Amino acid sequence: MNSHLPITKLDAIGGLPRGLTVTLVADLADINIYTRASNNPRATQVLIAVGLVVAALKITDTPYRTYFEDEI
């Protein structure tokens, strides 16, 4: 583990990179929400996914920089 990255609650996920895991879960959730909304254009998939990722980062106190570095 890189010493410059803080340890967060997302470290417990393991396997896939944390950022990728959060992104995939958000994408699956937004597809489900969009489908349940009968493909209503107000249920914009990108907006839902971004909102879910931001919420996950806020809840776990993970800085965006850490999330972004994990993605690359």
N, C-alpha and C positions, 0 to 999 in steps of 0.2 A: 504494500500500500504506500502511496506517495505521502511523505511526511508533511507536505504543505497543504494537503486536503484535510479539512476537519472531519471527524467521525460523526455521522448523523444517524438518525433512526433508520434511514434507508439502507444503511450498511448491512442490516440483517437479511435483506432480500437474497443476496448471493446469486450465483449462476450468471445470468445475463448482467451486463452493466446496469447499474441502478437507473440511470437516465433513460435507457432504452426500455426497461421494464415499466417505468412510470408512463412513458409515452405510449407503449403498446396497450397498457390497461386503459388509459384515457381514450385511445382510439376505439377500442372494443366497446367501452361504455357509451361513447358518443354515437356509434353506429346503432346500438341498442335503443338509445333515447330517440334518435332520428326515426328509426323504424316504428317505435311505439307512438310517435307523433304523426304517424301516417305520412311520412316524408314531407312534412310541413316546412316550407322554406324558412320559417322563423326559427326553426330548430337547426340552425347552421352548425354543421359538424365541426368546422374549424374553431368556431367560437366556443363550443362546448368543450372540445379537447383542450384548448388553451386554458380555459377556465379551470378544468380539472387538474391540469399540470400545475398551474399557479397555486391552486388550493393545496395540492399535495406538498409543494415546496414550502408554503407558509406553515402548514400543520407540522411538518417535520423540521422546520427551521433550517432548511437546506438553501444556501445561497445559489442564485442562478448560475454564477460562475462555476460552482462545483457540478451542478447539473449539466451545464454545457460542456465542460471538460470531460465529463463521463461519457457524453454522446460521441465524442470524436475518437 
